Amino acid sequence: MRGISLIRYILVLLTLSLLSSCDNFDFTKKHSTEDEVMKDFFEAKDRAEDMLMDPLIVNSDLVKDRVIEEINDKNMDKRRYAIGYLGNEKINEALPALLSILGDVSEIDYFRADALESIYQIKPSTGLTEARKYINRSDYLGERAKSILNGTYKPFIRSLKDARKGIHN
């Protein structure tokens, strides 16, 4: 009987080892409701900064419309990461909300710059057109516009694979 328990134990360890090395194994929980995803996103338990978008990326179809709606709230927690997620995932439906943030002079410059980055990631031609409007500014928005126009801007891209596996880069 003891030999069977040892064999079972070894099989379980081998199975877990194989699953952890499998590219398609999800370590990030797929949630069943928007509220669960948003709660996970806002709480950000045990996540490094580069991983903050992970719940949104892994559950994108479930939450993209809600994120588009919520980024209009200037007091949204982790708003920069929500705006970045929309660009990372190239969510075309987000363009009107992002253009609104970019064009709102009452917005903080880094939120406007984040919106410009996401616009550029979603639709480069629109991003370039918008960047030209801000190239003469001396703030963060102006610096981001310059880097987009001169080709030095390198967007942060978080892959679905890394988000699913919880890989910290």
N, C-alpha and C positions, 0 to 999 in steps of 0.2 A: 504494500500500500504506500509506503514511504517513497518508493521509486516512481510511482505514478504522480505524486504530488510534486516531486522534483522536476519531472518531465513537463508537467503542466506549467510550473513556474518558469521554466526555461522557454517554453513556447510563448507565454505571455510576454516575457522580456523581448524575445525576438520579434514578435508582432509589433510591440510598441516601438522598437528600434526601426523597423521597416516603415511604419507609419510616419515617424518623425522625419525621415529622410525623403518621403514622397512629396513631389511638387504639388500635388493636388489635395493634400491633407490640410484642412482648415483648422488653424489654432484660434483664430478670432471667431467668436460666436456670431453666427447669423441670427438675427433677431426676427421675431414674428410681427412686431408692431413698430410704427414710427416712434412712439413714445419710448420704447425700450432702447432703440438706437440712439435717439437724442440724449437720453439719460446717460448712456454709456459714453457718448461723445463729450458731454459736459463734465462728467465725473473724471474721465481720463485716468482711471486707476492704473498705476504702474506703467505708464506710457511716457517714453521720451518725446521730445518736441517733434521729431520727424515722424512719429507714429500717431500724432493726435487726430489725423484725418481718418485713420483706419476704420472705425465703425461706419463712417459715412461711405467710404470706398467699398467696403465689403457688402454693404446694404444699399447701394446707390439707387437701384430702381425703386426701393421702398421709400426713400427719404428725399430724393432730389427736389421734388416740388416743395416740400416743407422747408428745406434749406433755402431755396430761392425766396420763399416768403419771409423767413426769419432774418435773413441778412439785411432786410430793410430796417430792423430794429437797431438803432445806433448803440444800444446798451447790451446787445447780445453777447453773452459769454463766448469766448473763443471765436469771435466773428472773423478774425483774420484767417483762421484755419478753415472756416466754412466757406469763405470767399475763395481761398486757395483750392479747396476741394472741387469747386465748380469748374475752375480752370483745369485742374489736374484730370478731371473726368471728361473735359470738353463738352459740357452740358450746354448745348445751343440755346435751350429755353431760358437760360440764365442771363443772356445778353441784355435784355431790357433792364433788369434789376441792376446789373453790373454797370451799365452805361449811366443809370440814374445815380448810383453812388459816385462814380467818377465825375459826373457833371455837377454834383452838389457842393457848392463852395463852403457850406457849413460843415462838411465832413472833414475829419482829421486827414492830413495829407497821406499818412501811411495806409489808411483804408482806401483812399482814392488810388494810390499806387498799387495796392493789392488788386483792386478792381481792374485797373489797366493791365496788370500782368495776366489776370484770368481772361480778360477779353482777348488779349494777344494769343493766349494758348488756344482759345476756342476758335477764333477767327482772326488769323494774323493780319489780313488786309485791313480789317476794322481797327485792330490794335495799333497798326502803324499810323493810320489816319488820326486816331485819337491821340497818340503819342506826340504827333506834330504840334498839337494845341498846347502842350505843356513843356516843350523843350527849353523854354527860356526861364523856367522857374528855378529857384535856387534851393528848394526843399527836396524832401525824399521823392515826391511825385516827379519833380523835374529831373532828378538823377535817374529814376527808373525810366522815364520817357527817353532820355538821352541814350541809356544803355540798350533799349529796344531798338531805337533808330540806328545806332552805330553797330549793331550786331553783337554786342558783348553780353547781352542779357542771356543768362542760362537759367531757365525755369527749374524749380525743384519738382521732380516727378516722382510720385509714389506709386509703385506698381501694385496691381491687385494681388499678385503673388506675394510680394513683401508684406502687404497689409494682412493678407490671410494668415501668413506664417508668423506675423508679429516680429519681423526682422528689423532690428535697429541698425541704421546705417551710420 
